[in-house]
């Protein structure tokens, strides 16, 4: 099980990213628009830099919803390989069969 503080920190980052997503998108569009003047584009870049760092989507870490483990994460199932194995062996995931040969 991951530390509760790490899980909560990641949840705060998700909320911040959702809150600032619209503003971040607008500023990025302005800064990428070639038809605007350099001063306007630079101003948009400066406003983008003033946004909280944790509001950037790239700072969000994919974590297992069962254990909070940050590595070996399956996006489709939203859990780590270890949690998948434990739940699969317990018969908690429908359609998952343990292979043996």
N, C-alpha and C positions, 0 to 999 in steps of 0.2 A: 504494500500500500504506500502510495506517495505521501509526502508531507502535506498536511491540510493547507499550510500556507502557500505552497506551490500551486495547488489546485485552485485556491481562492484568487491568487494573483493572476492566473490564467483566465479565470472567469471575469475579473475586473477588466482585463485587456479586451475580452470579447465585447463587453458592454461599451467600453470606450470606442472601440472600432466601429460598432454599430451606430453610436451617437454621432461620430464625426465623419461617417462614410460619405454623406451627401456633400458636405463642405469640402472634403478632401478631393472628391471627384470633380467638383466645379473648379477648384484651384488648379488641379492637374490639367484640365481641359484648357483653361486660360493660358497656362504656361507652355502648353504644346501648340497653341494656335499661332501659326506663322504670320497671319495677317495683322496681328496686333503689334504695337510698338515694343521695342526692347524694354522700355521703362515699365510698361504694364505687365509684361511677362516676368520681369525681375521682381516686381512688387508681389505678384502671385506666388512666386517661389519663396519669397521672404515670409509671406503669410502662412504658407505651407510648412515652413520650418518652425514657425511659432506654435503650431499645433502640438498637443502632448505626444511624446514619443510612443507611449503605449497605445495610441489610437491608430497606429499603423497596422494593417492586417498581417504584415510579415512577422510581427512580434508574437503572434498567437501560436501556441504550440499545440499540436494535436495530442490529446491525452485520452487514455482508456476511460470510458464512462464507468466501468466497474471498479477498477483499482486506482486509476489516476496515473498509471505508468506512461511515461512519455515516449518510449521507444518500442519498436516492433508493433506498430499500430496499423490495423487494417481499417482503411477509410470506410469501406462498404459496411462493415459491422460495428464500427466505432468502438472497437475494443482491441486490447493487446493479444498477442499470440498465447500468452500464459492464461489469461482469463478465458479465451476461446477454448483452449484445451480443457480447462477445469469444467467449464459449463458443458462442453461437448461430451466429456466422459460421464458427467452426471445426467445426461439426457435432457438438458434444459434448452438445447437449440434444435428446433425441428428440422429434420432433413439431413442433419450432420451425422455421419457414420464414421466411426473410427476404423481406419483401414488396418488390415493385417494380412501378411502373405508368408 
